[in-house]
Amino acid sequence: MKKTLALASAFLFTLLLFSVFSFKPLNVEEGDKKGAFKYKDFQKPEYCKGCHNDFYQQWDQAMMSKAYTHEWDEIEYFKLAVAHAEADPKLKDVVDGCNGCHTPMAYLVGDVTPPKPSEGSRANESVSCEVCHLITGIEGDTAYNFNWVIEPGQTKYAARKGEKGSPNHKIVKTDLHSSTKICGSCHNEKSPFGVWVKSTQLEWEEGAYADANVTCQECHMPDTKMKTAAMGTTYPDARTHLFNGGHDPGKVRGTIELRIQPDIRETVPGETVVFTTTVFNQKTGHKFPTGSVEDRIVWLHVEAEDEDGNRYHIQVDKKGFEGEEYTIASDVLAYQDMGVPLGIENFEGVRREDVPIGDRIFRMPYFDPEGRMTIMQWNTASLGVDYRIGPRETKTETYTFELPFEIKPGKVKVTADLYYRLLVKPVGEYLEVPEEEYTAQLVNSHSTEITVYP
């Protein structure tokens, strides 16, 4: 079999996010990939900077340059994944496969388990320029689990050949670099149990944006007027290398449109008002949240405030669908399987979400082989109800509010707030992840009023 390899796609990060590591499927031959090259076969990003400074600076502040060094990724990889493989050696190849998307060069040269980021090795280059621009194809029909094909050398592959070429390397235009499949090679992933634990590009394929040919690159590599190289041509539609997604608050804000209205406008204490909320996913070509769904959490909080400033939390009305208990915040414990890599026997777990009890959660739970909710995607044997918000999908929730007799007569403001966390807060706190990784971000907010008479 010729010495070609799969490479980590850098082209999609969407609300996404690189917050967990990708794992190698059981049906890919390990010997064909890991350790086939040397670091010297790949240029460093700083080398590319000489001619492509704009692209370099964009990449350098994007998550692509931090896919291995990002704090949560490092903690999850070493505290959980690597430790889990040490406790269960049959997971070694799977955990090594994390690096196939988070630090592909380290994987390709066999530098696994790579040194920790603090040691400053070339693994820290994460998803670099060479990783993406040496890709020549995808193995098979479905892009997933870093099934890219790579050929190091002086020929670089891109979505545009360029009018003048390059004095330093050849440029070959490929259809793949304009396709979503290059993104799917890392943003789709199967666990060792054959479960789709990442499916961002597949979600796109099944949605309306694929029919309209609005690709991942349209949103995550928006085009602009710029030079692609210092000595090159200025193009009106050069693709930026921002890769802004789930870790970019500006990308998250306003992703979902939100409205709330009451069934009556005037009432008295002791009466009941039903508030209806609608959440509409207008802006993502995939589901929200997507990517590392076991980490992500989105919830809708509704609260009333009277003229004296008294606040009343209103819980969501249950719909009664199967698995709904995982979509309503509670104080139950979960993630007990973390006890294995952490070396804690009979680990009780941590709170499942730490969200106000009764709030609606838009999520899809992951379960380990014992049926317990897990944060470890490599240990995911099954999935629960998918209650995320699909592209151009509207979800409607109702909130029944029985006005307390002590409520202040006058105007009562009722507000719906939609929040997003990259990581479940109790997990972040327990594993000592930097707080910014699980800080709640406001996606959108809307308020309405009712009048309460004495």
MARDRENTOR-644293 format. One record per residue (C-alpha): residue in three letters; residue number from 1; x, y, z. Coordinates in nm, 2 decimals, decimal comma. Example, Ala and Ser with C-alpha at 12.3 -4.5 7.8 and 13.67 -1.06 7.14 Angstrom:
BEGIN
<ALA; 1; <1,23; -0,45; 0,78>>
<SER; 2; <1,37; -0,11; 0,71>>
//
This chain:
BEGIN
<MET; 1; <0,00; 0,00; 0,00>>
<LYS; 2; <0,15; 0,33; -0,10>>
<LYS; 3; <0,28; 0,56; 0,17>>
<THR; 4; <-0,01; 0,80; 0,18>>
<LEU; 5; <-0,17; 0,91; 0,49>>
<ALA; 6; <-0,47; 1,07; 0,63>>
<LEU; 7; <-0,46; 1,42; 0,75>>
<ALA; 8; <-0,64; 1,64; 1,00>>
<SER; 9; <-0,89; 1,87; 0,84>>
<ALA; 10; <-0,86; 2,23; 0,96>>
<PHE; 11; <-1,16; 2,38; 0,78>>
<LEU; 12; <-1,45; 2,36; 1,03>>
<PHE; 13; <-1,47; 2,46; 1,38>>
<THR; 14; <-1,81; 2,55; 1,45>>
<LEU; 15; <-1,98; 2,60; 1,76>>
<LEU; 16; <-1,79; 2,35; 1,75>>
<LEU; 17; <-1,52; 2,30; 1,88>>
<PHE; 18; <-1,21; 2,10; 1,93>>
<SER; 19; <-1,27; 2,04; 2,29>>
<VAL; 20; <-1,22; 1,67; 2,28>>
<PHE; 21; <-0,99; 1,43; 2,10>>
<SER; 22; <-1,08; 1,22; 1,79>>
<PHE; 23; <-1,03; 0,85; 1,80>>
<LYS; 24; <-0,93; 0,60; 1,53>>
<PRO; 25; <-1,20; 0,36; 1,42>>
<LEU; 26; <-1,14; -0,02; 1,45>>
<ASN; 27; <-1,16; -0,07; 1,07>>
<VAL; 28; <-0,85; 0,14; 0,98>>
<GLU; 29; <-0,51; -0,03; 0,96>>
<GLU; 30; <-0,29; 0,12; 1,23>>
<GLY; 31; <0,03; 0,03; 1,06>>
<ASP; 32; <-0,05; 0,25; 0,75>>
<LYS; 33; <-0,05; 0,57; 0,94>>
<LYS; 34; <0,12; 0,61; 1,28>>
<GLY; 35; <0,49; 0,67; 1,26>>
<ALA; 36; <0,53; 0,67; 0,88>>
<PHE; 37; <0,71; 1,01; 0,85>>
<LYS; 38; <0,96; 1,23; 1,03>>
<TYR; 39; <0,91; 1,58; 1,16>>
<LYS; 40; <1,16; 1,70; 0,91>>
<ASP; 41; <0,91; 1,61; 0,63>>
<PHE; 42; <0,69; 1,90; 0,75>>
<GLN; 43; <0,76; 2,27; 0,75>>
<LYS; 44; <0,68; 2,47; 1,06>>
<PRO; 45; <0,40; 2,73; 1,05>>
<GLU; 46; <0,66; 3,00; 1,10>>
<TYR; 47; <0,82; 2,91; 0,77>>
<CYS; 48; <0,49; 2,96; 0,59>>
<LYS; 49; <0,45; 3,30; 0,77>>
<GLY; 50; <0,73; 3,45; 0,56>>
<CYS; 51; <0,50; 3,47; 0,26>>
<HIS; 52; <0,15; 3,41; 0,41>>
<ASN; 53; <0,16; 3,64; 0,71>>
<ASP; 54; <-0,21; 3,73; 0,70>>
<PHE; 55; <-0,31; 3,36; 0,70>>
<TYR; 56; <-0,06; 3,28; 0,97>>
<GLN; 57; <-0,18; 3,55; 1,20>>
<GLN; 58; <-0,54; 3,44; 1,15>>
<TRP; 59; <-0,45; 3,08; 1,22>>
<ASP; 60; <-0,24; 3,17; 1,52>>
<GLN; 61; <-0,53; 3,31; 1,71>>
<ALA; 62; <-0,77; 3,04; 1,59>>
<MET; 63; <-0,84; 2,71; 1,77>>
<MET; 64; <-0,67; 2,52; 1,49>>
<SER; 65; <-0,33; 2,64; 1,63>>
<LYS; 66; <-0,44; 2,53; 1,98>>
<ALA; 67; <-0,60; 2,20; 1,91>>
<TYR; 68; <-0,33; 2,02; 2,12>>
<THR; 69; <-0,23; 2,30; 2,36>>
<HIS; 70; <-0,58; 2,42; 2,46>>
<GLU; 71; <-0,62; 2,37; 2,84>>
<TRP; 72; <-0,93; 2,16; 2,84>>
<ASP; 73; <-0,80; 1,94; 2,56>>
<GLU; 74; <-0,48; 1,88; 2,76>>
<ILE; 75; <-0,66; 1,80; 3,08>>
<GLU; 76; <-0,90; 1,57; 2,91>>
<TYR; 77; <-0,63; 1,39; 2,71>>
<PHE; 78; <-0,38; 1,34; 2,99>>
<LYS; 79; <-0,61; 1,31; 3,30>>
<LEU; 80; <-0,88; 1,11; 3,14>>
<ALA; 81; <-0,79; 0,95; 2,80>>
<VAL; 82; <-0,42; 0,86; 2,85>>
<ALA; 83; <-0,50; 0,75; 3,21>>
<HIS; 84; <-0,79; 0,54; 3,09>>
<ALA; 85; <-0,56; 0,37; 2,84>>
<GLU; 86; <-0,31; 0,29; 3,11>>
<ALA; 87; <-0,59; 0,14; 3,32>>
<ASP; 88; <-0,73; -0,05; 3,02>>
<PRO; 89; <-0,45; -0,12; 2,76>>
<LYS; 90; <-0,69; -0,22; 2,48>>
<LEU; 91; <-0,77; 0,15; 2,45>>
<LYS; 92; <-0,41; 0,25; 2,37>>
<ASP; 93; <-0,46; 0,27; 1,99>>
<VAL; 94; <-0,79; 0,45; 2,03>>
<VAL; 95; <-0,63; 0,71; 2,26>>
<ASP; 96; <-0,33; 0,74; 2,03>>
<GLY; 97; <-0,58; 0,83; 1,76>>
<CYS; 98; <-0,68; 1,14; 1,95>>
<ASN; 99; <-0,37; 1,29; 1,80>>
<GLY; 100; <-0,48; 1,22; 1,45>>
<CYS; 101; <-0,69; 1,53; 1,46>>
<HIS; 102; <-0,54; 1,73; 1,74>>
<THR; 103; <-0,18; 1,71; 1,65>>
<PRO; 104; <-0,16; 1,52; 1,32>>
<MET; 105; <0,21; 1,56; 1,26>>
<ALA; 106; <0,29; 1,40; 1,60>>
<TYR; 107; <0,07; 1,11; 1,51>>
<LEU; 108; <0,22; 1,07; 1,16>>
<VAL; 109; <0,57; 1,06; 1,30>>
<GLY; 110; <0,47; 0,82; 1,58>>
<ASP; 111; <0,53; 1,08; 1,86>>
<VAL; 112; <0,26; 0,93; 2,08>>
<THR; 113; <0,18; 0,98; 2,36>>
<PRO; 114; <0,32; 1,33; 2,27>>
<PRO; 115; <0,50; 1,54; 2,53>>
<LYS; 116; <0,28; 1,77; 2,73>>
<PRO; 117; <0,24; 2,12; 2,58>>
<SER; 118; <0,46; 2,27; 2,85>>
<GLU; 119; <0,76; 2,08; 2,70>>
<GLY; 120; <0,73; 2,28; 2,38>>
<SER; 121; <0,76; 2,00; 2,13>>
<ARG; 122; <0,65; 2,01; 1,77>>
<ALA; 123; <0,33; 1,84; 1,88>>
<ASN; 124; <0,23; 2,20; 1,99>>
<GLU; 125; <0,19; 2,30; 1,62>>
<SER; 126; <-0,15; 2,13; 1,64>>
<VAL; 127; <-0,34; 2,15; 1,31>>
<SER; 128; <-0,08; 2,34; 1,11>>
<CYS; 129; <-0,05; 2,48; 0,76>>
<GLU; 130; <0,13; 2,17; 0,63>>
<VAL; 131; <-0,13; 1,94; 0,78>>
<CYS; 132; <-0,41; 2,08; 0,57>>
<HIS; 133; <-0,23; 2,18; 0,25>>
<LEU; 134; <-0,07; 1,84; 0,20>>
<ILE; 135; <-0,40; 1,66; 0,19>>
<THR; 136; <-0,47; 1,48; -0,14>>
<GLY; 137; <-0,78; 1,29; -0,07>>
<ILE; 138; <-1,02; 1,11; 0,16>>
<GLU; 139; <-1,03; 0,73; 0,20>>
<GLY; 140; <-1,38; 0,59; 0,13>>
<ASP; 141; <-1,71; 0,76; 0,08>>
<THR; 142; <-1,77; 0,91; 0,43>>
<ALA; 143; <-1,52; 1,14; 0,59>>
<TYR; 144; <-1,45; 1,06; 0,95>>
<ASN; 145; <-1,18; 0,96; 1,21>>
<PHE; 146; <-0,90; 1,14; 1,02>>
<ASN; 147; <-0,93; 0,92; 0,71>>
<TRP; 148; <-0,75; 1,18; 0,51>>
<VAL; 149; <-0,46; 1,10; 0,27>>
<ILE; 150; <-0,15; 1,31; 0,29>>
<GLU; 151; <0,17; 1,34; 0,08>>
<PRO; 152; <0,44; 1,56; 0,23>>
<GLY; 153; <0,66; 1,74; -0,02>>
<GLN; 154; <0,70; 2,06; -0,22>>
<THR; 155; <0,35; 2,03; -0,38>>
<LYS; 156; <0,08; 2,20; -0,17>>
<TYR; 157; <-0,29; 2,15; -0,23>>
<ALA; 158; <-0,55; 2,42; -0,20>>
<ALA; 159; <-0,89; 2,55; -0,32>>
<ARG; 160; <-0,71; 2,79; -0,56>>
<LYS; 161; <-0,41; 2,74; -0,78>>
<GLY; 162; <-0,31; 3,11; -0,80>>
<GLU; 163; <-0,23; 3,31; -1,11>>
<LYS; 164; <0,14; 3,35; -1,05>>
<GLY; 165; <0,22; 3,03; -0,87>>
<SER; 166; <0,48; 3,03; -0,60>>
<PRO; 167; <0,86; 3,04; -0,62>>
<ASN; 168; <0,88; 2,82; -0,31>>
<HIS; 169; <0,64; 2,53; -0,39>>
<LYS; 170; <0,39; 2,40; -0,64>>
<ILE; 171; <0,02; 2,47; -0,59>>
<VAL; 172; <-0,24; 2,21; -0,70>>
<LYS; 173; <-0,60; 2,30; -0,69>>
<THR; 174; <-0,84; 2,03; -0,56>>
<ASP; 175; <-1,21; 2,02; -0,54>>
<LEU; 176; <-1,17; 1,86; -0,19>>
<HIS; 177; <-1,04; 2,18; -0,04>>
<SER; 178; <-1,37; 2,35; -0,13>>
<SER; 179; <-1,57; 2,06; -0,01>>
<THR; 180; <-1,71; 1,99; 0,34>>
<LYS; 181; <-1,56; 1,64; 0,33>>
<ILE; 182; <-1,22; 1,79; 0,42>>
<CYS; 183; <-1,39; 1,92; 0,74>>
<GLY; 184; <-1,57; 1,59; 0,80>>
<SER; 185; <-1,25; 1,40; 0,82>>
<CYS; 186; <-1,20; 1,53; 1,17>>
<HIS; 187; <-1,54; 1,67; 1,26>>
<ASN; 188; <-1,72; 1,34; 1,21>>
<GLU; 189; <-1,61; 1,06; 1,44>>
<LYS; 190; <-1,71; 0,71; 1,55>>
<SER; 191; <-1,63; 0,57; 1,89>>
<PRO; 192; <-1,47; 0,23; 1,92>>
<PHE; 193; <-1,83; 0,11; 1,97>>
<GLY; 194; <-1,94; 0,23; 1,63>>
<VAL; 195; <-2,13; 0,53; 1,77>>
<TRP; 196; <-2,12; 0,87; 1,59>>
<VAL; 197; <-1,98; 1,09; 1,87>>
<LYS; 198; <-1,91; 1,37; 1,63>>
<SER; 199; <-2,13; 1,43; 1,33>>
<THR; 200; <-2,10; 1,80; 1,24>>
<GLN; 201; <-2,04; 1,75; 0,87>>
<LEU; 202; <-2,30; 1,47; 0,85>>
<GLU; 203; <-2,55; 1,70; 1,01>>
<TRP; 204; <-2,48; 1,96; 0,74>>
<GLU; 205; <-2,53; 1,69; 0,47>>
<GLU; 206; <-2,88; 1,62; 0,61>>
<GLY; 207; <-2,98; 1,98; 0,64>>
<ALA; 208; <-3,10; 2,26; 0,41>>
<TYR; 209; <-2,76; 2,43; 0,38>>
<ALA; 210; <-2,63; 2,13; 0,19>>
<ASP; 211; <-2,91; 2,16; -0,06>>
<ALA; 212; <-2,82; 2,53; -0,11>>
<ASN; 213; <-2,45; 2,44; -0,13>>
<VAL; 214; <-2,37; 2,67; 0,16>>
<THR; 215; <-2,05; 2,50; 0,28>>
<CYS; 216; <-1,87; 2,49; 0,61>>
<GLN; 217; <-1,61; 2,72; 0,46>>
<GLU; 218; <-1,88; 2,99; 0,39>>
<CYS; 219; <-1,92; 3,05; 0,76>>
<HIS; 220; <-1,60; 2,94; 0,92>>
<MET; 221; <-1,36; 3,07; 0,65>>
<PRO; 222; <-1,55; 3,37; 0,52>>
<ASP; 223; <-1,40; 3,52; 0,21>>
<THR; 224; <-1,27; 3,88; 0,18>>
<LYS; 225; <-1,05; 4,09; -0,04>>
<MET; 226; <-0,69; 4,02; 0,04>>
<LYS; 227; <-0,37; 3,88; -0,09>>
<THR; 228; <-0,31; 3,51; -0,04>>
<ALA; 229; <0,06; 3,57; -0,03>>
<ALA; 230; <0,28; 3,88; 0,02>>
<MET; 231; <0,40; 3,89; -0,34>>
<GLY; 232; <0,08; 3,75; -0,49>>
<THR; 233; <-0,24; 3,87; -0,64>>
<THR; 234; <-0,52; 4,05; -0,45>>
<TYR; 235; <-0,83; 3,84; -0,47>>
<PRO; 236; <-1,19; 3,96; -0,40>>
<ASP; 237; <-1,28; 3,62; -0,25>>
<ALA; 238; <-0,98; 3,50; -0,06>>
<ARG; 239; <-1,07; 3,26; 0,22>>
<THR; 240; <-0,98; 3,38; 0,56>>
<HIS; 241; <-0,82; 3,13; 0,80>>
<LEU; 242; <-1,02; 3,24; 1,11>>
<PHE; 243; <-1,20; 2,91; 1,17>>
<ASN; 244; <-1,42; 3,08; 1,42>>
<GLY; 245; <-1,67; 2,85; 1,59>>
<GLY; 246; <-1,79; 2,75; 1,93>>
<HIS; 247; <-1,50; 2,90; 2,12>>
<ASP; 248; <-1,57; 3,24; 1,96>>
<PRO; 249; <-1,82; 3,44; 2,17>>
<GLY; 250; <-1,89; 3,66; 1,87>>
<LYS; 251; <-1,99; 3,36; 1,67>>
<VAL; 252; <-2,21; 3,21; 1,94>>
<ARG; 253; <-2,40; 3,54; 2,02>>
<GLY; 254; <-2,73; 3,55; 1,83>>
<THR; 255; <-2,69; 3,21; 1,68>>
<ILE; 256; <-3,04; 3,12; 1,79>>
<GLU; 257; <-3,33; 3,36; 1,76>>
<LEU; 258; <-3,55; 3,37; 2,07>>
<ARG; 259; <-3,90; 3,50; 2,15>>
<ILE; 260; <-4,14; 3,47; 2,44>>
<GLN; 261; <-4,51; 3,57; 2,47>>
<PRO; 262; <-4,79; 3,52; 2,73>>
<ASP; 263; <-5,13; 3,37; 2,66>>
<ILE; 264; <-5,30; 3,67; 2,84>>
<ARG; 265; <-5,17; 4,01; 2,92>>
<GLU; 266; <-5,38; 4,11; 3,22>>
<THR; 267; <-5,43; 3,89; 3,53>>
<VAL; 268; <-5,44; 3,88; 3,91>>
<PRO; 269; <-5,24; 3,70; 4,18>>
<GLY; 270; <-5,33; 3,33; 4,21>>
<GLU; 271; <-5,42; 3,30; 3,84>>
<THR; 272; <-5,22; 3,11; 3,58>>
<VAL; 273; <-5,03; 3,25; 3,27>>
<VAL; 274; <-4,88; 3,03; 3,01>>
<PHE; 275; <-4,57; 3,17; 2,84>>
<THR; 276; <-4,46; 3,02; 2,50>>
<THR; 277; <-4,10; 3,05; 2,39>>
<THR; 278; <-3,97; 2,98; 2,04>>
<VAL; 279; <-3,60; 2,91; 1,96>>
<PHE; 280; <-3,51; 2,93; 1,59>>
<ASN; 281; <-3,17; 2,81; 1,46>>
<GLN; 282; <-3,12; 3,06; 1,18>>
<LYS; 283; <-2,74; 3,07; 1,16>>
<THR; 284; <-2,58; 2,72; 1,18>>
<GLY; 285; <-2,56; 2,47; 0,90>>
<HIS; 286; <-2,55; 2,20; 1,16>>
<LYS; 287; <-2,72; 2,13; 1,49>>
<PHE; 288; <-2,67; 2,36; 1,79>>
<PRO; 289; <-2,48; 2,26; 1,99>>
<THR; 290; <-2,25; 2,04; 1,77>>
<GLY; 291; <-1,91; 1,88; 1,78>>
<SER; 292; <-1,81; 1,77; 2,12>>
<VAL; 293; <-2,17; 1,73; 2,23>>
<GLU; 294; <-2,09; 1,54; 2,54>>
<ASP; 295; <-1,92; 1,86; 2,67>>
<ARG; 296; <-2,16; 2,12; 2,54>>
<ILE; 297; <-2,47; 2,24; 2,71>>
<VAL; 298; <-2,73; 2,49; 2,60>>
<TRP; 299; <-3,03; 2,58; 2,82>>
<LEU; 300; <-3,33; 2,81; 2,83>>
<HIS; 301; <-3,40; 3,00; 3,16>>
<VAL; 302; <-3,73; 3,18; 3,21>>
<GLU; 303; <-3,78; 3,42; 3,50>>
<ALA; 304; <-4,04; 3,68; 3,61>>
<GLU; 305; <-3,96; 4,00; 3,79>>
<ASP; 306; <-4,22; 4,23; 3,96>>
<GLU; 307; <-4,19; 4,60; 4,03>>
<ASP; 308; <-4,04; 4,54; 4,37>>
<GLY; 309; <-3,76; 4,34; 4,21>>
<ASN; 310; <-3,88; 4,00; 4,34>>
<ARG; 311; <-3,78; 3,73; 4,10>>
<TYR; 312; <-3,97; 3,40; 4,02>>
<HIS; 313; <-3,81; 3,12; 3,84>>
<ILE; 314; <-4,05; 2,94; 3,60>>
<GLN; 315; <-3,98; 2,58; 3,51>>
<VAL; 316; <-4,05; 2,43; 3,17>>
<ASP; 317; <-4,36; 2,23; 3,10>>
<LYS; 318; <-4,28; 1,86; 3,04>>
<LYS; 319; <-4,36; 1,72; 2,70>>
<GLY; 320; <-4,34; 1,36; 2,79>>
<PHE; 321; <-4,11; 1,23; 2,52>>
<GLU; 322; <-3,87; 0,94; 2,58>>
<GLY; 323; <-3,55; 1,05; 2,74>>
<GLU; 324; <-3,69; 1,39; 2,84>>
<GLU; 325; <-3,54; 1,36; 3,18>>
<TYR; 326; <-3,19; 1,44; 3,03>>
<THR; 327; <-3,33; 1,76; 2,88>>
<ILE; 328; <-3,46; 1,91; 3,20>>
<ALA; 329; <-3,20; 2,03; 3,46>>
<SER; 330; <-3,19; 1,84; 3,79>>
<ASP; 331; <-2,95; 1,78; 4,07>>
<VAL; 332; <-2,87; 1,41; 3,98>>
<LEU; 333; <-2,51; 1,29; 3,95>>
<ALA; 334; <-2,35; 1,16; 3,64>>
<TYR; 335; <-2,01; 1,08; 3,47>>
<GLN; 336; <-1,92; 0,80; 3,72>>
<ASP; 337; <-1,70; 0,64; 3,46>>
<MET; 338; <-1,44; 0,91; 3,52>>
<GLY; 339; <-1,35; 0,72; 3,83>>
<VAL; 340; <-1,16; 0,46; 3,62>>
<PRO; 341; <-0,89; 0,70; 3,48>>
<LEU; 342; <-0,89; 0,90; 3,80>>
<GLY; 343; <-0,83; 0,59; 4,00>>
<ILE; 344; <-1,13; 0,64; 4,23>>
<GLU; 345; <-1,32; 0,32; 4,31>>
<ASN; 346; <-1,70; 0,35; 4,33>>
<PHE; 347; <-1,68; 0,71; 4,21>>
<GLU; 348; <-2,02; 0,88; 4,28>>
<GLY; 349; <-1,98; 1,13; 3,99>>
<VAL; 350; <-2,05; 1,50; 3,98>>
<ARG; 351; <-2,37; 1,70; 3,91>>
<ARG; 352; <-2,50; 1,64; 3,56>>
<GLU; 353; <-2,51; 2,01; 3,47>>
<ASP; 354; <-2,54; 2,27; 3,75>>
<VAL; 355; <-2,82; 2,46; 3,57>>
<PRO; 356; <-3,13; 2,60; 3,75>>
<ILE; 357; <-3,35; 2,30; 3,82>>
<GLY; 358; <-3,64; 2,28; 3,58>>
<ASP; 359; <-3,47; 2,46; 3,29>>
<ARG; 360; <-3,50; 2,31; 2,94>>
<ILE; 361; <-3,17; 2,18; 2,81>>
<PHE; 362; <-3,09; 2,13; 2,44>>
<ARG; 363; <-2,85; 1,84; 2,43>>
<MET; 364; <-2,78; 1,48; 2,34>>
<PRO; 365; <-2,66; 1,25; 2,62>>
<TYR; 366; <-2,38; 1,00; 2,57>>
<PHE; 367; <-2,37; 0,67; 2,77>>
<ASP; 368; <-2,09; 0,43; 2,86>>
<PRO; 369; <-2,11; 0,05; 2,82>>
<GLU; 370; <-2,29; 0,03; 3,16>>
<GLY; 371; <-2,56; 0,28; 3,06>>
<ARG; 372; <-2,42; 0,57; 3,27>>
<MET; 373; <-2,40; 0,92; 3,12>>
<THR; 374; <-2,04; 0,99; 3,02>>
<ILE; 375; <-1,82; 1,28; 2,93>>
<MET; 376; <-1,56; 1,05; 2,77>>
<GLN; 377; <-1,65; 1,01; 2,40>>
<TRP; 378; <-1,40; 0,72; 2,36>>
<ASN; 379; <-1,61; 0,53; 2,62>>
<THR; 380; <-1,94; 0,60; 2,45>>
<ALA; 381; <-2,14; 0,29; 2,37>>
<SER; 382; <-2,48; 0,45; 2,30>>
<LEU; 383; <-2,66; 0,78; 2,26>>
<GLY; 384; <-2,97; 0,92; 2,42>>
<VAL; 385; <-3,24; 1,15; 2,29>>
<ASP; 386; <-3,12; 1,41; 2,04>>
<TYR; 387; <-3,29; 1,73; 2,16>>
<ARG; 388; <-3,05; 1,98; 2,00>>
<ILE; 389; <-3,17; 2,25; 1,76>>
<GLY; 390; <-3,13; 2,16; 1,40>>
<PRO; 391; <-3,04; 2,40; 1,11>>
<ARG; 392; <-3,34; 2,62; 1,04>>
<GLU; 393; <-3,54; 2,43; 1,31>>
<THR; 394; <-3,78; 2,59; 1,55>>
<LYS; 395; <-3,85; 2,44; 1,89>>
<THR; 396; <-4,14; 2,56; 2,11>>
<GLU; 397; <-4,15; 2,54; 2,49>>
<THR; 398; <-4,42; 2,64; 2,73>>
<TYR; 399; <-4,38; 2,77; 3,08>>
<THR; 400; <-4,69; 2,77; 3,31>>
<PHE; 401; <-4,66; 3,04; 3,58>>
<GLU; 402; <-4,91; 3,04; 3,87>>
<LEU; 403; <-4,88; 3,39; 4,01>>
<PRO; 404; <-4,80; 3,39; 4,38>>
<PHE; 405; <-5,04; 3,59; 4,60>>
<GLU; 406; <-4,75; 3,80; 4,73>>
<ILE; 407; <-4,65; 3,92; 4,38>>
<LYS; 408; <-4,64; 4,30; 4,35>>
<PRO; 409; <-4,93; 4,44; 4,14>>
<GLY; 410; <-4,82; 4,63; 3,84>>
<LYS; 411; <-4,60; 4,54; 3,54>>
<VAL; 412; <-4,43; 4,20; 3,56>>
<LYS; 413; <-4,14; 4,15; 3,32>>
<VAL; 414; <-4,08; 3,79; 3,21>>
<THR; 415; <-3,75; 3,72; 3,04>>
<ALA; 416; <-3,62; 3,41; 2,85>>
<ASP; 417; <-3,24; 3,37; 2,84>>
<LEU; 418; <-3,06; 3,11; 2,63>>
<TYR; 419; <-2,72; 3,02; 2,76>>
<TYR; 420; <-2,43; 2,81; 2,63>>
<ARG; 421; <-2,14; 2,64; 2,79>>
<LEU; 422; <-1,84; 2,48; 2,62>>
<LEU; 423; <-1,81; 2,23; 2,90>>
<VAL; 424; <-2,03; 2,11; 3,18>>
<LYS; 425; <-1,95; 2,32; 3,48>>
<PRO; 426; <-1,92; 2,05; 3,75>>
<VAL; 427; <-1,68; 1,85; 3,53>>
<GLY; 428; <-1,47; 2,16; 3,47>>
<GLU; 429; <-1,46; 2,24; 3,84>>
<TYR; 430; <-1,38; 1,89; 3,94>>
<LEU; 431; <-1,09; 1,85; 3,69>>
<GLU; 432; <-0,96; 2,20; 3,76>>
<VAL; 433; <-1,02; 2,33; 3,41>>
<PRO; 434; <-0,98; 2,71; 3,37>>
<GLU; 435; <-1,31; 2,88; 3,45>>
<GLU; 436; <-1,34; 3,05; 3,11>>
<GLU; 437; <-1,40; 2,70; 2,96>>
<TYR; 438; <-1,73; 2,65; 3,14>>
<THR; 439; <-1,84; 3,01; 3,19>>
<ALA; 440; <-2,20; 3,06; 3,07>>
<GLN; 441; <-2,23; 3,26; 2,75>>
<LEU; 442; <-2,56; 3,44; 2,67>>
<VAL; 443; <-2,67; 3,34; 2,33>>
<ASN; 444; <-2,98; 3,54; 2,31>>
<SER; 445; <-3,25; 3,70; 2,53>>
<HIS; 446; <-3,61; 3,83; 2,50>>
<SER; 447; <-3,86; 3,98; 2,74>>
<THR; 448; <-4,23; 4,04; 2,75>>
<GLU; 449; <-4,47; 4,20; 3,01>>
<ILE; 450; <-4,79; 4,13; 3,18>>
<THR; 451; <-5,00; 4,35; 3,40>>
<VAL; 452; <-5,10; 4,22; 3,75>>
<TYR; 453; <-5,40; 4,39; 3,91>>
<PRO; 454; <-5,45; 4,38; 4,29>>
//
